[in-house]
């Protein structure tokens, strides 16, 4: 059974697995607002269409005329579905994934409530985490979301908020459908030899005291990617390659894409 787990050294709380697609909806709705919030624009449709992969479903329908531009934009929003397409744009052979674009649009335009939803959706499997001194900050965002009705009550948020508020001297790590920490094959080989297999690593892991497991887990986590930490100064965080729908629709779109992909020196 899937769940989003929040865990510190001494306790844990879980969101229902159904909350993950709910969190994704925040990003999708934010992107829809950008794509549909203004009146239908032929220029907007052209910018989006010319970046679509050649095998995208919308490449097989006629280019939108002035009278059906809005309908095409609605079709484009509906196509933002991982079942239909993983790639929303291609620029000089660089594929731009749907999830980063959607999540970054939410991060650019959204409140802290929306930013938290985007970060949890995008990084729960990678073990995003919040340090002890910032637990209260994260709990306050959840409280605001519950009070305003943005997050759903009785889906685990109250338990997560209570866990965050219990103390401020331990980090809380997020995981998806598993607990933290887990043994890692390469980590185990570093400790018990290159010939160690998965069963050797698991057996060694089970001999470790809980404190040692946590120290090993946090050491690996903090060494792996500083971008996994949730901190109040999070307005500049973006999922790679850092683009949002605002970039794809900008008048200087190509210049922005050149900067991101460093292709200015590539002759066309």
Secondary structure, 3 states (H helix, E strand, C coil): CCEEEEECCCCEEEEECHHHHHHHHHHHHHHHHHHHCCCCCHHHHHHHHCCCCCCCHHHHCCCCCHHHHHHHHHHHHHCCCCCCCCEEEEECCEEEEHHHHHHHHHHHHCCHHHHHHHHHHHHHHHCCEECHHHHHHHHHHHHHHHHHCCCCCCCCHHHHHHHHHCCCCCCEEEEECCCCCCCCHHHHHHHHCCCCCHHHHHHHHHHCCHHHHHHHHHHHHHHHCHHHECCCCCCCCCCCCCCCHHHHHCCCHHHHHHHHHCCCCCCC
